[in-house]
Structures are given as C-alpha cells and as structure tokens.
Amino acid sequence: MPKQSSSQFLSPEILSRLKSLEMKARLVVEGFIAGLHRSPYHGFSVEFAEYRQYMPGDPIQHIDWKVYAKSDRFYIKEFEEETNLKAYLLVDCSRSMAFTADNRINKLNYSLQLAAALGFLMLKQRDAVGLVNFAEKINSYIPPRSASSHLHVLLREMEKFKASEKTDIAATLHEMAERIKRRGLVVLLSDLLDDPTEIIAGLKHFRHKKHEVIVFHILDPRERDFSFPLEARFKDMETGEEINTLPWQIKGDYQKIVAEVCDRFSRECRTSNIDYHPISTETSYDYSLFAYLNKRSRLY
C-alpha cells in the first residue's frame, strides 16, 4: 500500500476522495489493470531480459560497464519484474496546457491530479508505473517501478512540471514507441492541440507495437463552447501571436472545427482499438476517473 503523501496532487483531501472512489468502485478498481490490459507478463522473475541503450532518467546502477568498455556506449540491463504490466503516463507540458478560464484549474494541473490518481491505483495493484514529461521533446522520464515507495518518486517529479515550450506530441509518441520494448499500457494526458494527423500516426505506432493505449483528451470548457466576452483579444500561448475579434462572429465556425477534430480523434482511435476519453476541467478529476472506470467495466 503506497504511503500517504503531502504532494499537492495527492493531498490528504484528494486521498480521502480517492478512498471514497475506491469504495464506490471496488470491483472496477481491483480489476482495473486485469480488465484493461491482459498482459502476458505474470509471476515473479528477476532474470536478465535484454539490453537497451541508456537514456536520461534511467538508473545508473543498471549500466553494464563491461559492455561500455567494449563499445564505449552506455547500455542498461533490463530484468523481468514482479508485476502484471508496465504503465507509462505521458503528460503534455507544452504552454497551451497552462490555459484556464474563469479561475478554473488549468489543464496541466488537472492532468497531474488525474495521473497521480491513476498511479496511486495502479501501484496498489503492484503494477509498474513510469512517468514522462514532454513538450517539443521528452523533458524527463521516470522508468516504471512497482514498489509502493515509487509513488513518492512520481509525485516529487510531478511537482517540478511546468507548462513551457511549444508542442510536438507526435515526436514523443514515436520516440516512446521505439523505446518501450515489451508490451505495456500507455496513457496520454494532453489537450491534443497539435496536428491531428501526426498525433494519430504516433498513437498507431504504439498499437503497431501491441501496446494498450488510453488517451485522456483534456480541454477547458471555454475551448469547446467559446463563450467569451463581446470583444476579446486572443493570444497563442506557444507562438505569442495575437488577434482581436468579436467572438460571436466566429463562434459557430470555431465550435464546428473543434467538434470535427474531436470526432476525428474519437473515430480514428476507435478504429485502431485506442481508448479515447474526452474530459472537461470543469468536472472534478475523481468523478472523471470513476466515470472512465465505470465505462471500462461495461466494455470488458
């Protein structure tokens, strides 16, 4: 059982709500990973599995120095772990994730609360959880571990996350798809404000590698309904470009474009057996998570 944490993403109040969620959805939560992804990796094993090239964030104690002496390159020894699966939480930390309207929680902090809750639930089941911070590139990577103490490692890392840089979601998806060698669970938390074609190609790369994929599409409600004042100035949070406009004049066209993009993500993900779940930041994270788990319990 993971120890309680003072992190802003799993404060005592949030943990209390999570425990309430667990009680309300015990059967769903206890079977969360088992029903979500029937992994072929079961049982206890600490046998050597394979080598892979060292990447920033990997534990240096697993570097094989004999291989380094021969090749002048760092390689990591990977071992089978006592876990049902490895899960990877990919959190979009581009500048657009800092957007919020009406003094609501911004998309990044909402994503981190949701990621912390997912990590908490999965670690309770002794599944291994990793964490990726990305924007234009991967900014940090915490490899998956299943120890209960790993929750504190994840939370400490989350507290460092800041919304910065431009977005290149697809680049991270392709890099992680090549980096993860064994089948696992990939969870993307993002506003998906990038080229849909490129994002979908990156998600399909994971499916080609036989990974289970969940996409939490997180938007502020104003990004959907465009309910802004009669006259407004809009600034691109990533490029700094500004325009002045009367929102009511473009509201209809804007809503149509947003709906078409969301429908495309939903359709393409469904075709590729990717679980696409849109979320509004006006909905509390625990309610969103419970609704998602409930949906999964009906499907599997």
N, C-alpha and C positions, 0 to 999 in steps of 0.2 A: 504494500500500500504506500503510494507516494506520500511523503510528509507534507504538511500544510506549508504554504509559502506566503510571504508578505508581499509578493510581487503585485504590482498594480493590475496585472492581467489575471491573477488568481488570488485576489484579496479574500479575507475571511468571509465577506459578504457574498462574493462570487462563488467561493467554495460551498457555502451554505446553499446557494441556488443550484449548484451542480449536484449536491447530495439530494436535493429535492427532485431534481431531474432524474437522478438515478432511481429513486424510489418510485417515481411515476412511470418510468420506462425500464424497469429492471430487466425484464425478459429481452427487450430490444438491446439494451446496453450490453448485457452479459454476452449476447450473441453478436455483438457489433461487427467484430472483425471476422468471426467464423462465417457469418452470413454474407459479409461484404466481399470477402475475397478468400476463396477456398485454396489456401496456399499449399504447395507440395512440401513445404519445409516444416516438418514436425519433429518433436523429440529432441533429446539433449545430445549435443555434439560439440566438441571443441577441436575437431580435426582441421588441419590446414585445408583450405578450399582452393585458393588461387592467388596469383599476384596481380596487382594493378599499380599504375603509376601514382606516385604521391601527389596529392592536391592540397592547397592551403586549407587548414582546418582538420586534417587527418591527424590522429595521434602519432607522435614521432616514435613512440616506443614500439610501434609495429613495423618500422622501417627495417628492411633486411639489408644489413651492412655488407654482407658477403656479396650480394647482387650489386650493391653500389660500387664495391671495389673492382668488380669485373666490368661494369657497364658505365660507371661514372654518372649514373642516374638513380634517383630515389624511387624505390618500389615498396609498396605496402603488402604485408601478408594479411590475407583475409581468412577468417575462420568461420565455420558454421556456428551459429549462436543458439542459445536456448530461447527460441521464440517461434511464434506461429508465422510471423511475417515482418518485413521491414516496411515502415511507412515513412514517406518524405513529405513534409509540409513546406510548400513553396509559397513564400509570402512576397507579393509585389510591393516594393518600397519606392516606386517612382513618385515624382512630385504630385501627380494627379491624385494619389491616394491620400493626400493631406486635405482634400476638399471636404468641406462641410457647410451646410446651410442651416439657418435657424438655430444656431448654437448647439447643434447635434454632435454626437461623437463622430470623428472623421473616419474615413474608410479604412485607414491603416490601423488605427487603434481597435476598431471593430474586428478587423481581420485577426489581429493578435489575440483578442479575447477569445475568438472562435478557435483559433489554432491552439491556444493554451488549454481550452476545454477538451478539444479532441486529443491532445497529447496526454492530458490527465486520464481520460477514459481508456485510451489505448495502453498506456503504461500500467494501469491497474490490471490489465489482462496479460501483462508480461510480453506485450508486443514491442518491438523496437521502433523508436521514433527519431527521425532526423529533421533538421530544420535548415531551410535555405532562404537567405535574404538576397533579393535581386532587384535590379532596375534595368540599366543598359547591359549589365553583366552581373555575374554572381559576385556579391559583395562579401558574403560569409557563408560558411557551410559547417554545420554540426552533424557529423555522421550518426546514423541510427544506433541507439543503445536501448536495452530493455530493462536496465537496473532502475529501481524506483527513484534513486537519487538523481537520475538523469533529468528528471523534471526540473530540478533547480538549475541545471546547466541550460536547459532550453529557456527558462524564464529569464535568467540573467542575460542571455543573449537577446531575447526579445526586447528587453528594456533599453538596449542600445539602438534598436531600429529607428531610423529617421527617414521621412519621405524626402528623397533627393534624386537628382539626375532625371534624364529622360527615360522613356520606356523602350525596351526591346524584349518583349515577352518571349517571342519565338526563339531567340538566341539561347536563353536559359533553358527552355524546354528541350531543344535539340542537344545541348551540352549535357544535361542531366540524363537524357535518354541514353546517350552513349556511355555515360559514366556508371550508371546503375547496371550491374552485371546480372544479378539474379532477379527474378520476378518479384514485384512488390506492389505497394499501394502508393500512388502519387496523388497528393491533394494540392490543388492550385487555388489560392485565395487572391483574387485580383478584380479590378474593375474592368479588365479586358479592353482598355482604351488604347488599342493599337490595331494594326492591320488584321482584320478577322481571318483572311486567307492564310496569313503566315502563322497566326496562333493555332488555327485548326490543323495545319500541317504539323506543327510541333506536338500537339496533343496526339495526333495519329501516329507520330513516331513512337510514343510510349506504347500505344496499343500494338504496333508492329513488334515491339519487344515483349509483348504479352503482359504488360503491367495493367493493373486495375487503375482507373483514373477517375477522380472526382473533381469537378470544377465548381467552386463557390463564386458566383458572379455577384460581386458586392458593389451596389450603387447607392448614392444618396437619393432620396425621393425626388429632389428638385432636378436631378439629372434625368429623370424619367418624365415628370409632369411639366417641367419648365415653367413653374409658377413663380415668376419673378415680377418685380415692380413694372410700372408702365414704361419707364425708360431706364435702361441699365447699360453699364459698361462691363464687357466680358473680357477676361484675361486668361490666355492659355498658360496654365501653371508650369508647363515644361518648356515652352519657347518664349514666353513673355509677350507674345503678340496680343494686341488689344483691338476690340471693335466696340463701337457704340451702336445700339439698336433698340427698337421698340419690340420687346419680346412677343407681344400679342400678334405682331405681323408675321413672325416666323414660327410661332409655337406649333401650329399644325404640321408644318413640314418637318420640324425638328422631331416631334413625337413619332411621326411616321418612320423617319430614318432610324430612330432608336429601337422602335418595335421591330423593324425589319432586321436589324443587326442581332437583336436578342433572339428573334425567331430563327435566324440562320444558325446561331450557336446551338440552340436547342435541337434543331433538325440535324445538323451535322454530327453533333455529339451522340444523338440517339442512333443514328446510322452506324456509328463506329463503336457502339456499346460503351460510351463515355457518360458518366453520370453528371448531368448539368443541373445545377441548382441555383436559381437567381435569389438574391437576398437584398432586402432594403435595410439601411441602417436605422430606420425608424422602428424596426422590430427588435426587441431585446435578443441578444445572442443566444440565450438559453432556450427561448421559445423557438428560434430558428433551428437550433440544433435538434430539439425534440421533434419538431415537425419533419426534419430531414430523416431522423432515425425512424420515425413512425412510417414514413414513406418507404424506406428501405425494408422495413419489416413486412410490409404488404407485398413488396415485389419479390422478396427472397424467402 
